[in-house]
Amino acid sequence: MKPIKLITKIILAAALTVAAAACGQRKASQEASPEPAPQPATADLCLAAADKYLAEEIGSNYPEAQYCITYSNYTYVDESNPEDIQMLGDFWVEKYNLQADTLMFIAGGNHPGKLHLSKDSQGNYQVDAFDAVEDGSNFIPSVNRIFGRKSKEFMDLYGNSPQKQEIRRKAVFKYVRSNGISAKYYKDYGWPAQHIH
């Protein structure tokens, strides 16, 4: 073997050794400092603020009960104005008492409309106002006014009873699991109990 080729091979081997060591250091460094956990999206933070508002402000108008479960049958978030984030929804507030393994529905109802949200000085989202859809003959005109171009999408889901029931079941399941409640069923007055899972 010629001396130049031997020297070239020695240099190449040394370079590969250094590269492998450097790669090992980078890998160890990456393992020692994992990537930060993903932050919740704006929509998720707004939903949390909406749940708090529904439970405290709207839920206070219903009779007292052990548990207050809130959810939305339809949700659309407009973040185009950070000073006035708008959340369209068919918002539900339901109160339950636990009897044996069954959550018994006490009171509640749906509240379609538009929530206006903003950030406070600590960066937390808060609900500033709620434009509620009106009842009776004013229902459709107020839906069109509040939901605008989303009116048809809202009405299609608003009238979908099987989908509403499935969204409700999932909301009850999530609440029961998150709060460690020993319930297997939920029940409306005069109707058969429904499985939560």
Protein Blocks (a to p, Z undefined) as FASTA:
>chain_A
ZZklmmmmmmmmmmmmmmmmmmmmmmmmmmmmccddddddfklmmmmmmmmmmmmmmmmm
pccdfbdcdddfbdcddfkbmklccddddddddddddehjaccdfbdcddeddddddddf
kopacdfbdcdddehjllmmmmmmmnmmmmmmmmmmmmmmklmmmmmmmmmmmmmmmnop
acfbdcdehiacddfZZ
